[in-house]
């Protein structure tokens, strides 16, 4: 929480720099500024005890980080090695006086944010509070009205859907103006809520910090609550038993809004939805083979074919210099999780970083000779579900040069901001054998091919020019 508070102060400082710049330019008085304190309620994704690597509990592995594990890394929180997150208790505290947290779209603790509007030439009132209900979708209509611009109907020849929000401009100079945003639905992973003319009907379906294989109730078994926010703005007193007809009306209204805005069908598969193969979601990269080239970098994980939880092979053509092969050939992720195929002291190495907790390294028995060669890593997945282990085999020019085990893999995502890089690794390093800088391959990486399933099974453990050409032509 100290780290969060420090970064909040850092953010506030730089917002101040922006305001100072507008003042220096002489345009502060005529600039409409929105400061929204957060993008949702305080996050409860850090588990009950807090975490060093947020991705561990978020993807179903909170048990990896014991109290002893966290204590050992206390001084590293907020540093380059950490992807830390405060504990659930702090999330609830920051949501006070509302109930619940981020991801719980039903309650104001998960959705309501303090907002500051500053526009001296457009707002005569100063230092006042407005109580009309509004939603983030209302900001764009407000800006358009303030600027005197019509809502765009066509953009570059493409017809636009109508903006769904309502301008807030009417309330800026009239604290008692009648509310214009009268109805708003909320939904996230089954947590649902509806606001309508001062009333809210809400139901919490799942708990944010319970991840992995969690058994959830049927949607019809969820318990709904009812609040009169004109008198009880913190949603403290549940009126569901006192006003069952009002609750029924709002539940029906939620369904109407859900149909109108394509919320249905409800899908509470929180972890599975992060895996496009399981969710059935369209993917950027389709098929079972992908070709990358040297120098490509900062490719998000969604830009790479989904090789997780399945057998796969990574093959690269490299040109090793006379001085010896050294550095990254291809890498994904970073210090909190990922993998890297690289050369160290001339030898081919594969390193798998499991949430920064467990690390597995396979090394070749011989060095990569100078000149042009194919290096290859084959990962034979154990199967039996998500996050299982596998056997790693290394090849140089089709000859086996190393073998080892990875006991467990990450099932969904290594990071939300680290990337895939060819011939170097940007960001933080996946392996401890090299640092975040000066890790480029000492020679050249001509290309890298990732193959899945049957396409990863190659009896001569080589990719012929004809095979590579076929793949290159197939994706033109």
C-alpha positions as CSV (number, residue, x, y, z in Angstrom):
1,X,0.0,0.0,0.0
2,X,3.0,2.3,0.6
3,X,4.0,1.6,-3.0
4,X,0.5,2.5,-4.3
5,X,0.4,5.7,-2.2
6,X,3.9,6.6,-3.6
7,X,2.8,6.1,-7.1
8,X,-0.5,8.1,-6.5
9,X,1.7,11.0,-5.2
10,X,3.8,10.6,-8.3
11,X,0.7,10.8,-10.6
12,X,-0.6,13.8,-8.7
13,X,2.7,15.6,-9.2
14,X,2.7,15.1,-12.9
15,X,-1.0,16.1,-13.2
16,X,0.2,19.2,-11.5
17,X,2.9,19.7,-14.2
18,X,0.2,19.5,-16.9
19,X,-1.9,22.0,-15.1
20,X,1.1,24.4,-14.7
21,X,1.8,24.1,-18.5
22,X,-1.8,25.0,-19.4
23,X,-1.4,28.0,-17.0
24,X,1.9,29.0,-18.7
25,X,0.2,28.8,-22.1
26,X,-2.6,31.1,-20.9
27,X,-5.3,28.6,-21.7
28,X,-6.1,27.0,-18.3
29,X,-9.2,29.2,-17.8
30,X,-10.8,28.0,-21.1
31,X,-9.7,24.3,-20.9
32,X,-12.3,21.7,-19.8
33,X,-10.4,19.3,-17.5
34,X,-11.7,16.0,-16.1
35,X,-9.7,14.4,-13.3
36,X,-11.2,10.9,-12.5
37,X,-9.7,9.3,-9.5
38,X,-9.2,5.8,-10.9
39,X,-11.0,3.8,-13.6
40,X,-13.0,1.6,-11.2
41,X,-13.2,0.7,-7.5
42,X,-10.0,-0.2,-5.6
43,X,-8.6,-3.5,-6.9
44,X,-9.0,-6.7,-4.8
45,X,-6.8,-8.8,-7.2
46,X,-3.8,-8.9,-4.9
47,X,-5.2,-11.8,-2.8
48,X,-6.0,-11.7,0.9
49,X,-2.3,-11.2,1.8
50,X,-1.1,-9.0,-1.0
51,X,1.4,-10.3,-3.7
52,X,4.8,-9.7,-5.2
53,X,3.6,-10.7,-8.7
54,X,0.0,-9.8,-9.4
55,X,-0.3,-12.3,-12.3
56,X,0.1,-15.3,-9.9
57,X,-3.1,-14.8,-7.9
58,X,-4.9,-13.3,-10.9
59,X,-4.4,-16.5,-13.0
60,X,-5.1,-18.9,-10.2
61,X,-1.8,-19.4,-8.3
62,X,-2.1,-17.4,-5.1
63,X,-0.6,-20.3,-3.1
64,X,2.8,-19.7,-4.7
65,X,3.5,-16.7,-2.6
66,X,3.7,-17.7,1.0
67,X,4.1,-15.2,3.9
68,X,7.8,-16.2,4.0
69,X,8.1,-15.6,0.3
70,X,6.7,-12.1,0.6
71,X,8.7,-11.3,3.7
72,X,12.0,-12.2,1.9
73,X,11.1,-9.7,-0.9
74,X,9.7,-6.9,1.3
75,X,12.5,-4.5,0.3
76,X,12.0,-5.2,-3.4
77,X,8.3,-4.1,-3.4
78,X,8.0,-1.2,-5.8
79,X,11.3,-2.1,-7.6
80,X,12.1,-3.3,-11.0
81,X,11.7,-7.0,-10.0
82,X,8.2,-6.6,-8.6
83,X,4.7,-6.6,-10.0
84,X,3.2,-6.0,-6.6
85,X,-0.3,-5.5,-5.5
86,X,-1.8,-4.5,-2.1
87,X,-4.1,-6.9,-0.2
88,X,-7.9,-7.2,-0.3
89,X,-8.3,-5.4,3.0
90,X,-6.7,-2.3,1.6
91,X,-9.1,-2.5,-1.4
92,X,-12.1,-2.6,0.9
93,X,-10.6,0.3,3.0
94,X,-10.2,2.5,-0.1
95,X,-13.7,1.7,-1.3
96,X,-15.2,3.0,2.0
97,X,-18.0,3.8,2.6
98,X,-19.2,1.7,-0.3
99,X,-19.3,-2.1,-0.4
100,X,-17.0,-4.3,-2.5
101,X,-14.2,-3.6,-5.0
102,X,-13.1,-3.6,-8.6
103,X,-14.6,-6.4,-10.7
104,X,-17.8,-6.2,-8.5
105,X,-19.8,-4.2,-11.0
106,X,-22.9,-4.5,-8.9
107,X,-21.9,-2.3,-5.9
108,X,-20.6,1.3,-5.9
109,X,-17.4,0.1,-4.2
110,X,-16.5,-1.5,-7.6
111,X,-17.6,1.3,-9.9
112,X,-17.9,4.7,-8.2
113,X,-15.1,7.2,-8.5
114,X,-14.4,10.7,-7.3
115,X,-14.3,13.2,-10.2
116,X,-13.2,16.8,-10.5
117,X,-14.3,19.1,-13.3
118,X,-12.4,22.4,-13.9
119,X,-13.5,24.9,-16.6
120,X,-13.5,28.5,-15.2
121,X,-14.9,30.1,-18.4
122,X,-17.6,27.4,-18.8
123,X,-18.5,26.8,-15.1
124,X,-19.4,29.8,-13.0
125,X,-19.8,27.7,-9.8
126,X,-16.6,26.9,-7.9
127,X,-15.9,24.4,-5.2
128,X,-19.4,22.9,-5.4
129,X,-20.6,19.3,-5.4
130,X,-23.0,17.8,-7.9
131,X,-25.1,14.8,-7.0
132,X,-26.7,13.9,-10.4
133,X,-25.9,10.4,-11.5
134,X,-23.6,10.1,-14.4
135,X,-21.4,7.5,-16.0
136,X,-18.0,7.5,-17.8
137,X,-19.9,7.2,-21.2
138,X,-21.2,10.7,-20.5
139,X,-17.8,12.4,-20.9
140,X,-17.6,12.3,-24.7
141,X,-21.1,13.9,-25.1
142,X,-20.1,16.5,-22.6
143,X,-17.0,17.4,-24.5
144,X,-18.8,17.6,-27.8
145,X,-21.5,19.9,-26.4
146,X,-18.9,22.1,-24.6
147,X,-17.0,22.5,-27.9
148,X,-20.1,23.1,-29.9
149,X,-19.5,20.0,-32.1
150,X,-22.2,17.7,-33.4
151,X,-22.1,14.0,-32.7
152,X,-20.2,12.3,-35.6
153,X,-22.5,10.3,-37.9
154,X,-19.9,9.1,-40.4
155,X,-16.1,8.8,-39.8
156,X,-14.0,8.1,-42.9
157,X,-17.1,6.8,-44.7
158,X,-18.1,4.4,-41.8
159,X,-21.5,5.0,-40.2
160,X,-21.1,5.4,-36.4
161,X,-23.4,3.9,-33.8
162,X,-25.1,6.6,-31.7
163,X,-23.2,7.7,-28.6
164,X,-25.0,6.1,-25.6
165,X,-24.1,8.7,-23.0
166,X,-25.7,11.9,-21.9
167,X,-24.0,15.3,-21.6
168,X,-23.3,16.5,-18.1
169,X,-23.1,20.2,-19.2
170,X,-26.7,20.9,-17.9
171,X,-25.6,20.3,-14.3
172,X,-22.4,22.3,-14.3
173,X,-24.1,25.6,-13.4
174,X,-27.2,24.2,-11.8
175,X,-26.8,22.0,-8.8
176,X,-30.6,21.3,-8.6
177,X,-31.0,20.5,-12.3
178,X,-33.2,17.4,-12.9
179,X,-31.0,14.3,-13.6
180,X,-30.8,13.3,-17.2
181,X,-28.9,10.0,-17.0
182,X,-31.7,8.1,-15.4
183,X,-30.8,4.4,-16.2
184,X,-27.5,2.6,-16.3
185,X,-26.8,-1.1,-16.2
186,X,-23.6,-2.7,-14.9
187,X,-22.1,-6.2,-15.5
188,X,-18.7,-7.9,-15.2
189,X,-18.2,-11.7,-15.1
190,X,-21.7,-12.2,-13.8
191,X,-21.7,-9.4,-11.2
192,X,-24.7,-7.3,-12.1
193,X,-26.4,-4.0,-11.2
194,X,-28.9,-1.5,-12.4
195,X,-29.4,2.2,-11.5
196,X,-32.7,3.8,-12.2
197,X,-34.0,7.1,-10.9
198,X,-32.3,6.9,-7.6
199,X,-32.8,3.2,-7.0
200,X,-30.2,0.4,-7.4
201,X,-30.8,-3.3,-7.7
202,X,-27.5,-5.3,-7.4
203,X,-26.3,-8.9,-7.2
204,X,-22.7,-10.2,-6.6
205,X,-22.1,-13.4,-8.5
206,X,-18.4,-14.0,-7.9
207,X,-15.6,-12.8,-5.6
208,X,-12.6,-11.1,-7.3
209,X,-9.8,-12.7,-5.3
210,X,-11.1,-16.3,-5.7
211,X,-9.5,-17.4,-9.0
212,X,-8.7,-20.7,-10.7
213,X,-11.2,-23.5,-10.6
214,X,-14.0,-21.8,-8.6
215,X,-17.4,-23.4,-8.4
216,X,-20.0,-20.6,-9.0
217,X,-23.7,-20.7,-8.4
218,X,-26.2,-20.6,-11.2
219,X,-27.2,-17.1,-12.2
220,X,-30.8,-17.7,-11.1
221,X,-29.5,-18.5,-7.6
222,X,-27.8,-15.1,-7.1
223,X,-29.3,-13.0,-4.3
224,X,-30.4,-9.5,-5.4
225,X,-30.2,-6.5,-3.1
226,X,-32.2,-3.2,-3.4
227,X,-31.1,0.3,-2.3
228,X,-32.7,3.7,-2.4
229,X,-29.6,5.8,-3.1
230,X,-31.5,9.1,-2.7
231,X,-31.5,8.4,1.0
232,X,-28.8,5.7,1.3
233,X,-26.1,6.7,-1.2
234,X,-23.6,4.3,0.3
235,X,-25.9,1.3,-0.3
236,X,-25.9,0.3,3.4
237,X,-29.5,-0.8,4.0
238,X,-30.9,-3.6,1.8
239,X,-34.6,-3.0,1.1
240,X,-35.2,-6.1,-1.0
241,X,-37.6,-7.7,1.5
242,X,-39.5,-4.4,2.1
243,X,-40.0,-3.6,-1.6
244,X,-40.1,-6.9,-3.5
245,X,-42.1,-5.3,-6.4
246,X,-39.6,-2.5,-6.9
247,X,-36.8,-5.1,-6.9
248,X,-38.7,-7.1,-9.5
249,X,-39.2,-4.0,-11.7
250,X,-35.5,-3.2,-11.6
251,X,-34.4,-6.9,-12.3
252,X,-36.7,-6.8,-15.4
253,X,-35.2,-3.4,-16.4
254,X,-31.7,-4.9,-16.1
255,X,-32.7,-7.6,-18.6
256,X,-34.1,-5.1,-21.0
257,X,-30.9,-3.0,-20.9
258,X,-28.7,-6.2,-21.1
259,X,-30.5,-7.2,-24.3
260,X,-30.3,-3.7,-25.7
261,X,-26.5,-3.4,-25.1
262,X,-25.5,-7.0,-26.0
263,X,-24.6,-8.1,-22.5
264,X,-26.4,-11.4,-22.9
265,X,-25.5,-14.3,-22.9
266,X,-23.8,-14.0,-19.5
267,X,-20.4,-15.6,-19.3
268,X,-18.8,-16.1,-15.9
269,X,-15.8,-18.1,-17.1
270,X,-13.3,-15.6,-15.8
271,X,-10.1,-17.5,-16.3
272,X,-11.2,-19.3,-19.4
273,X,-12.1,-16.1,-21.1
274,X,-8.5,-15.1,-21.0
275,X,-7.7,-18.1,-23.2
276,X,-9.0,-17.6,-26.7
277,X,-8.9,-21.4,-27.5
278,X,-11.2,-22.1,-24.6
279,X,-13.5,-19.1,-25.0
280,X,-13.9,-19.5,-28.7
281,X,-12.9,-15.8,-29.1
282,X,-11.4,-14.7,-32.5
283,X,-7.6,-14.5,-32.4
284,X,-5.3,-12.1,-34.2
285,X,-3.0,-15.0,-35.2
286,X,-4.8,-18.1,-36.5
287,X,-3.6,-21.6,-37.5
288,X,-0.7,-23.6,-36.1
289,X,2.4,-21.9,-37.5
290,X,3.8,-18.4,-37.3
291,X,6.9,-16.8,-38.8
292,X,8.8,-14.0,-37.2
293,X,11.9,-12.1,-38.4
294,X,15.0,-10.7,-36.7
295,X,14.5,-7.3,-35.3
296,X,10.8,-7.7,-34.6
297,X,10.1,-6.6,-31.1
298,X,7.5,-5.3,-28.6
299,X,5.0,-7.8,-29.9
300,X,2.2,-8.3,-27.3
301,X,1.4,-11.9,-26.3
302,X,-1.8,-11.7,-28.2
303,X,0.2,-11.0,-31.4
304,X,1.9,-14.4,-31.0
305,X,0.2,-17.7,-31.8
306,X,-1.2,-19.3,-28.7
307,X,1.3,-22.0,-27.8
308,X,0.4,-22.3,-24.1
309,X,-1.0,-25.6,-22.7
310,X,0.1,-27.5,-25.8
311,X,3.1,-29.1,-27.5
312,X,5.1,-26.7,-29.6
313,X,8.4,-26.0,-31.3
314,X,10.5,-22.8,-31.7
315,X,13.0,-22.9,-34.5
316,X,15.4,-20.1,-35.5
317,X,18.0,-19.6,-38.2
318,X,20.9,-17.8,-36.7
319,X,24.3,-16.6,-38.0
320,X,26.8,-17.1,-35.2
321,X,29.9,-14.8,-35.4
322,X,33.5,-16.2,-35.1
323,X,33.7,-14.7,-31.7
324,X,30.9,-17.0,-30.5
325,X,27.1,-17.0,-30.1
326,X,25.9,-14.9,-27.3
327,X,22.5,-13.2,-26.4
328,X,18.8,-13.5,-27.0
329,X,17.4,-15.3,-30.0
330,X,13.8,-15.0,-29.1
331,X,12.1,-14.2,-25.8
332,X,8.7,-13.7,-24.3
333,X,7.6,-12.1,-21.0
334,X,10.1,-10.9,-18.4
335,X,11.2,-11.1,-14.9
336,X,7.8,-12.0,-13.5
337,X,7.2,-14.9,-16.0
338,X,8.2,-15.9,-19.5
339,X,10.7,-17.9,-21.5
340,X,13.8,-17.3,-23.5
341,X,15.8,-19.1,-26.2
342,X,19.3,-17.7,-26.2
343,X,23.0,-18.4,-26.3
344,X,25.3,-18.2,-23.3
345,X,29.1,-18.8,-23.6
346,X,28.4,-20.2,-27.0
347,X,25.9,-22.8,-25.9
348,X,22.2,-22.9,-26.7
349,X,19.9,-22.4,-23.7
350,X,16.2,-22.4,-23.0
351,X,14.9,-20.8,-19.8
352,X,11.4,-21.0,-18.5
353,X,10.4,-18.6,-15.7
354,X,7.4,-19.7,-13.8
355,X,5.9,-16.5,-12.1
356,X,9.4,-15.6,-11.0
357,X,9.1,-18.3,-8.3
358,X,10.4,-21.4,-10.1
359,X,12.9,-21.4,-12.9
360,X,13.9,-24.2,-15.3
361,X,16.9,-24.1,-17.6
362,X,18.0,-26.6,-20.3
363,X,21.5,-26.2,-21.8
364,X,23.1,-27.7,-24.9
365,X,26.1,-30.0,-24.4
366,X,28.1,-28.3,-27.2
367,X,28.5,-24.8,-28.6
368,X,26.8,-23.3,-31.6
369,X,29.6,-23.3,-34.3
370,X,30.3,-20.1,-36.3
371,X,28.2,-19.6,-39.4
372,X,24.6,-20.1,-40.3
373,X,22.7,-22.7,-38.3
374,X,19.2,-23.8,-37.3
375,X,18.6,-23.9,-33.6
376,X,15.4,-25.5,-32.3
377,X,13.5,-26.0,-29.0
378,X,10.8,-28.7,-28.9
379,X,8.4,-28.6,-25.9
380,X,6.5,-31.9,-25.5
381,X,3.5,-30.9,-23.2
382,X,2.5,-33.4,-20.6
383,X,-1.2,-32.8,-21.3
384,X,-4.0,-33.4,-18.8
385,X,-5.3,-29.8,-18.6
386,X,-3.9,-26.3,-18.2
387,X,-0.6,-25.3,-16.6
388,X,1.1,-28.7,-16.8
389,X,4.8,-29.4,-17.4
390,X,6.7,-30.8,-20.3
391,X,9.9,-32.1,-21.7
392,X,12.3,-29.7,-23.5
393,X,14.7,-30.9,-26.2
394,X,17.3,-28.7,-27.9
395,X,18.6,-29.2,-31.4
396,X,21.3,-27.6,-33.5
397,X,21.0,-28.4,-37.3
398,X,18.7,-31.3,-36.4
399,X,21.1,-32.9,-34.0
400,X,19.9,-33.3,-30.4
401,X,22.2,-31.3,-28.1
402,X,20.2,-31.1,-24.8
403,X,17.2,-32.2,-22.9
404,X,15.4,-31.3,-19.6
405,X,12.2,-30.7,-17.8
406,X,9.9,-27.9,-17.1
407,X,7.7,-29.1,-14.2
408,X,4.9,-26.5,-14.6
409,X,3.9,-23.8,-17.0
410,X,1.8,-20.7,-16.8
411,X,-1.7,-21.2,-18.4
412,X,-2.9,-17.8,-19.5
413,X,-0.6,-14.9,-19.7
414,X,3.0,-14.0,-18.6
415,X,2.4,-10.3,-18.3
416,X,0.1,-7.5,-19.3
417,X,2.9,-5.3,-20.5
418,X,6.0,-7.4,-21.4
419,X,6.3,-8.6,-25.0
420,X,7.9,-11.0,-27.5
421,X,11.2,-9.9,-29.1
422,X,13.4,-11.5,-31.8
423,X,17.2,-11.1,-31.5
424,X,17.0,-9.2,-28.1
425,X,14.7,-8.8,-25.1
426,X,13.1,-5.5,-24.4
427,X,11.7,-4.7,-20.9
428,X,12.9,-7.0,-18.1
429,X,14.8,-10.2,-18.8
430,X,13.1,-13.6,-18.6
431,X,16.4,-15.3,-17.7
432,X,18.9,-14.4,-15.0
433,X,21.7,-15.2,-17.5
434,X,21.5,-11.7,-18.9
435,X,20.3,-8.3,-18.0
436,X,17.7,-5.8,-19.4
437,X,20.3,-4.1,-21.6
438,X,23.0,-5.3,-23.9
439,X,21.4,-8.7,-24.4
440,X,21.2,-8.6,-28.2
441,X,22.3,-11.7,-30.1
442,X,25.9,-11.3,-31.1
443,X,25.3,-12.4,-34.7
444,X,22.1,-12.3,-36.7
445,X,18.7,-13.9,-36.2
446,X,17.3,-14.3,-39.7
447,X,13.9,-15.8,-38.8
448,X,12.0,-17.6,-36.0
449,X,9.2,-20.0,-36.6
450,X,6.7,-21.2,-33.9
451,X,4.8,-24.4,-34.7
452,X,2.0,-26.1,-32.7
453,X,0.7,-29.6,-32.3
454,X,1.3,-31.9,-35.3
455,X,3.2,-29.1,-37.1
456,X,5.7,-29.1,-34.2
457,X,6.5,-32.8,-34.8
458,X,9.3,-33.0,-37.3
459,X,11.3,-36.2,-37.6
460,X,14.5,-34.4,-38.8
461,X,14.0,-31.5,-36.4
462,X,14.7,-29.0,-39.2
463,X,12.5,-26.6,-41.3
464,X,13.3,-26.8,-45.0
465,X,13.2,-23.7,-47.2
466,X,10.2,-25.1,-48.9
467,X,8.3,-25.4,-45.7
468,X,9.2,-21.9,-44.7
469,X,8.2,-20.5,-48.1
470,X,4.9,-22.3,-47.9
471,X,4.2,-20.6,-44.6
472,X,5.3,-17.2,-45.8
473,X,3.1,-17.4,-48.9
474,X,0.2,-18.7,-46.9
475,X,0.0,-15.6,-44.7
476,X,0.4,-13.0,-47.4
